[in-house]
Amino acid sequence: MIKFTKRAVLAAAVSLPLMAGSAWAEGLITIIVNDPANPYWFTEGEVAKATAEELGYEATVSAHKGDTNVESNLIDAAITNGAKAIILDPANADGSIAVVRKATQAGIPVFLVNAEINESGIAIAQLVSNNAQGAALGAVTWQGLVGDEAKYVEFFGNPADNNAATRSNGYNTVLSQYPGLEKVAEEVANWDRTQGYTKMQSIIQANPVINAIIAGNDEMALGAIAALKESSKLDGVIVGGFDGSPDAVEAIKNGEMAYTVLQPVAVFSREAVIQADHYIKNGSAKMSEEKQLFDCLLITPENVGNYSAPFTLSN
């Protein structure tokens, strides 16, 4: 498994524009994301599309919104339209295996971004954030701010996405070393801000004292923050997020969120298209290993001024 370090991620984020591809390389690259209503997935699609167009391709972006039936229909459309490659953020670690296999059998190379599938050897590449590294980074930071004793809440992402369990396990590996940290609630909020808000409302009613929140993504954290503000209970509560979204950055600037772990989605979305272009032109994978991990970065009040574009932290 290839790992891209912090230095490599930062270098890629500020790399020079690509030269447009030659006419013979032109064709369609189909990009399928989860839900562009979430700024993370919106950025994923837009960066991939812009990169494909820089390289001389036509590019389309569509969304399955976590529905494997919709995902299958979109893959069928890509096959019918003669796509040269597919960039896919899979809907389900298990449920998306069949559609990746279908595209591959149709002769279309598939490059997965952000989330993995539970089978190797079908996609050409799987490019994802180093979620274990990012979770450990966030948990250590969170504990340093919270201390050795606190009553806290964890928000868990979509159980069908392996990233949710990886982050939660990373949090618990660190925090379980501190017996004074009491988890009073763990809620599945499916990466969604509204669910984070409504579930936090219920948690507040059941738990008069909450000192801190650690969330699997920024959207759930921001929903929890909204509920705490509404109940006049946000003051003094340490909230940690994961993604590095523009709204989370604003919350850090406003003193409402302590930090967020930045996923380099702008980097690996671009890299996936570059690797797809290489495969189209050469008939072989650019990288020797299918699974490629990109290290996460930490955004805090100290470096938030270096946030130069959505999901991009400059030197």
WOUR-V911394 format. One record per residue. D_FIRST is the distance of its C-alpha to the first C-alpha in Angstrom with 1 decimal. Layout:
d_first=D_FIRST
d_first=D_FIRST
//
This chain:
d_first=0.0
d_first=3.8
d_first=6.5
d_first=10.0
d_first=12.7
d_first=16.2
d_first=17.8
d_first=15.6
d_first=16.2
d_first=19.9
d_first=20.2
d_first=18.9
d_first=21.2
d_first=24.2
d_first=23.5
d_first=26.4
d_first=27.2
d_first=26.1
d_first=28.8
d_first=29.9
d_first=28.9
d_first=31.6
d_first=33.8
d_first=32.4
d_first=29.0
d_first=30.6
d_first=30.1
d_first=28.9
d_first=25.5
d_first=25.6
d_first=23.8
d_first=23.9
d_first=23.4
d_first=24.4
d_first=27.6
d_first=28.7
d_first=31.2
d_first=28.4
d_first=27.9
d_first=24.1
d_first=24.0
d_first=26.9
d_first=25.1
d_first=22.0
d_first=24.4
d_first=26.6
d_first=24.0
d_first=22.5
d_first=26.1
d_first=27.2
d_first=24.4
d_first=25.2
d_first=28.9
d_first=28.4
d_first=26.9
d_first=29.9
d_first=28.9
d_first=30.7
d_first=28.6
d_first=29.4
d_first=28.0
d_first=28.8
d_first=27.9
d_first=27.6
d_first=28.2
d_first=26.2
d_first=28.5
d_first=26.8
d_first=30.2
d_first=30.2
d_first=26.6
d_first=27.7
d_first=30.8
d_first=28.9
d_first=26.6
d_first=29.9
d_first=31.3
d_first=28.5
d_first=29.0
d_first=32.8
d_first=32.5
d_first=30.6
d_first=27.5
d_first=25.5
d_first=22.3
d_first=21.5
d_first=19.5
d_first=19.3
d_first=18.8
d_first=19.1
d_first=22.1
d_first=21.0
d_first=17.8
d_first=20.0
d_first=22.8
d_first=20.9
d_first=19.5
d_first=22.8
d_first=23.2
d_first=19.9
d_first=21.0
d_first=24.5
d_first=23.4
d_first=21.3
d_first=24.3
d_first=26.5
d_first=24.7
d_first=23.1
d_first=19.4
d_first=17.8
d_first=15.3
d_first=14.5
d_first=14.8
d_first=15.1
d_first=14.8
d_first=12.7
d_first=14.6
d_first=14.5
d_first=14.0
d_first=11.5
d_first=13.1
d_first=15.6
d_first=14.3
d_first=13.3
d_first=10.6
d_first=9.9
d_first=10.3
d_first=11.1
d_first=12.3
d_first=10.8
d_first=13.6
d_first=13.5
d_first=13.9
d_first=16.5
d_first=18.3
d_first=18.8
d_first=19.9
d_first=22.4
d_first=23.7
d_first=24.5
d_first=26.2
d_first=28.0
d_first=29.3
d_first=30.5
d_first=32.6
d_first=33.8
d_first=34.6
d_first=34.8
d_first=37.0
d_first=36.8
d_first=37.1
d_first=34.2
d_first=32.7
d_first=29.2
d_first=28.5
d_first=25.8
d_first=24.3
d_first=24.3
d_first=23.6
d_first=22.3
d_first=19.4
d_first=16.5
d_first=16.4
d_first=19.9
d_first=19.3
d_first=16.2
d_first=18.4
d_first=21.4
d_first=19.8
d_first=18.7
d_first=22.2
d_first=23.9
d_first=22.0
d_first=23.6
d_first=26.9
d_first=27.7
d_first=28.5
d_first=31.5
d_first=34.1
d_first=36.2
d_first=33.8
d_first=35.1
d_first=33.3
d_first=36.3
d_first=34.5
d_first=31.2
d_first=31.4
d_first=29.3
d_first=30.0
d_first=27.5
d_first=26.3
d_first=30.0
d_first=32.5
d_first=35.5
d_first=34.2
d_first=33.3
d_first=36.9
d_first=38.7
d_first=36.8
d_first=37.4
d_first=41.1
d_first=41.3
d_first=39.5
d_first=42.0
d_first=44.9
d_first=43.7
d_first=42.6
d_first=45.1
d_first=42.9
d_first=39.3
d_first=38.0
d_first=34.4
d_first=31.8
d_first=28.1
d_first=26.6
d_first=23.4
d_first=24.2
d_first=26.9
d_first=29.0
d_first=29.7
d_first=30.4
d_first=32.8
d_first=34.6
d_first=35.1
d_first=36.4
d_first=38.9
d_first=40.2
d_first=40.6
d_first=42.5
d_first=44.7
d_first=45.6
d_first=46.1
d_first=43.6
d_first=40.9
d_first=42.5
d_first=40.7
d_first=37.8
d_first=34.3
d_first=31.9
d_first=28.2
d_first=26.2
d_first=22.7
d_first=22.0
d_first=24.2
d_first=26.7
d_first=29.9
d_first=32.0
d_first=30.1
d_first=30.7
d_first=34.3
d_first=34.5
d_first=33.2
d_first=35.8
d_first=38.4
d_first=37.6
d_first=36.7
d_first=32.9
d_first=31.7
d_first=28.2
d_first=25.4
d_first=21.7
d_first=20.8
d_first=18.0
d_first=17.4
d_first=18.2
d_first=20.3
d_first=17.5
d_first=14.8
d_first=17.8
d_first=19.0
d_first=15.8
d_first=15.5
d_first=19.1
d_first=18.6
d_first=15.9
d_first=18.4
d_first=21.2
d_first=19.5
d_first=19.0
d_first=22.6
d_first=24.0
d_first=22.2
d_first=21.2
d_first=17.7
d_first=14.3
d_first=14.0
d_first=10.3
d_first=9.1
d_first=5.9
d_first=7.2
d_first=5.3
d_first=5.7
d_first=7.2
d_first=10.7
d_first=12.7
d_first=16.0
d_first=19.4
d_first=22.7
d_first=25.9
d_first=29.1
d_first=32.7
d_first=32.2
d_first=29.9
d_first=30.6
d_first=32.7
d_first=29.6
d_first=28.6
d_first=29.5
d_first=28.5
d_first=27.0
d_first=23.6
d_first=23.8
d_first=24.4
d_first=25.8
d_first=26.4
//
